Amino acid sequence: MSEATTEKKRLPLRPAGFRVPEDPKAEPYIIAARCRNCGQFFGAGRVLCLNCGKQDMEEFAYKGTGKLYSYTVVHQQLPGALVKIPYAVAIVAMDEGGQVTTPITEDLESLDVGMEMEVYFETMQVDAEGNERIAYKFRPVKKG
C-alpha cells in the first residue's frame, strides 16, 4: 500500500490583507477594498465606503510598491510575537492609492520618509501539516 503525499502549500499566517493564488508558481499579492463609486481605498473586506457611503466595493490587487509615509521603530518584544526586535511598524502609501500598515525588519537604519518601498512575503512558521504560513512585509527598494 502506498502512502498518498499531500502537496505542501503557502498559506496566509492569518486570513487578512493578501491573497495566495492556488497556482504555486504565482506570487501572493496584497489586497484592498476600493469603492467603485468614488475610487477611495480601504482595508480589505470593507463593504461600505466611508467616503461616499455607497455599498459598491470591489477587491483590488495592489502591485506591491509605494512610498514610506510614516514609521516608528519598536524595541520592546511582545510576548508570542513572531517578529523579532528591533523592527519598524510603518505606513506605506501605495502607488495606486490607499495605505498599508506593515512591519519592516530589513535596513531599519536606512529608513526615510518618502523612500520607495516594495512588498515581499516571508514564511513566519510551518504548521503541523508542513504548510508554510506566510505574512507580508515591506522593505526599501534597492537602487542599482
N, C-alpha and C positions, 0 to 999 in steps of 0.2 A: 504494500500500500504506500503510495507516495504522498508526501505532505504538500498541501497547497501553500504556495508562498504568496503572501499579500504584499502588494506594492506599497512601499512607504511613501507618505505624502508630506507636502509642505502645507501646514495649516496655520491659520491665524492664532496667535497666542490668546487673544480674546477677539470675539467677533465684532469689531468696530473699526471703521475708518479706512479699511482697504479690502481688496478682493484678491484671492489667489485663484487664477484660472485653472480649469480642470486639466488642460494640456500642461504636462510637467515641464515642457520647454518654454512655455510662455511666462513672462515676468509678472509678478504681482504688481498692483497699482493702487494708489490712494484714491479714495472717492470722496465726493461731497454731494450735498443736495443743492440743486440750482433751481431757482424759480423760473419757470417758462414765461411768466408774465413780465417780470422786471429784470431778470438776469442776476439777482443777488445770490451769493453763495452762503451756505450754512453747513454745519456739521452733517455728516451722513445720517440718513434716516429721518430727517425733519419732514413733516407733511404739510406744515403751514408756514408761509412766508411771513417773517416778522417785519419785512419792509412794506409790502403792499397788501398783506392779509389774504392773499389767494391760496387756495389749496391746489396748486398746479406745479408741484415739484417734480424734478427728474433727477435720477442718479447721474452724476458727472464724473468721468475719469480724468484725474489730473495727469499731466505728463511727468510730473515729479521734480520740477525745478522752480526756484523762486529766489527771493532775497531775504536775508535775515532782518527781521523787523525789530525784534527785542529779545533779550535773553538774560538769564541770571544763572550763575554757577552755584551748584549745590555741593556742600561739603559735609553734610550730615547724612549718614546711611540710614535709610528707613528699614525697619525690621521686615524681612522677607522680600525685599526689593531685588529684582534681577539685574538692575543697572548698578554698577559699582561706582563709588565716588572717586574723584570728582566727576561730575557731568553737568551739562547745562540743560535747563528747561528753556525752550525757545519758541518764539512765534515766527513762522516763515510766511511771508506774503507770497502767495503762489503767482506764477506768471500769468495765469488765466484769470485771476481774481480770487478773492477769498483768502483765508489764512488757515494755517495748520499749526497746532501745538505739537511739539516733538521733543524728544531727548536728543542731545548731541553728546557723543562720547569721544569724538576724534578732534584733534587740533584745537583744543579749547583756548590755547594761548594766542591763536591767530584770529579768533572771532572778532568781527567788527560789524556793527550795524550797517546794513546796505550791501554786504557782500553776497555773492551768488552762492546758492546752496543747491544740493541735489539729494534726492532720496536714495536710500538703499535698504535692503531687507536683511535682517540678521537672525540666525537661529538663536533663540533665547533658552530653549530647553528641548529635550527629547522626551516624548510621552512613553507610557508603558508599552504601546504597540510599536515603538520605534519611529513614529512620525515626528518630523521637525516642527516645533511650534515657533513661528516667526513673528517678528514685530518690525515696524519701520522706524528708521531714524534718518536724520539728515546730517550732512557733512559739507564742509566748504568745497566748492568746485575747484579742482586742481587746475592751475593755469599752466599752459605749455605742453 
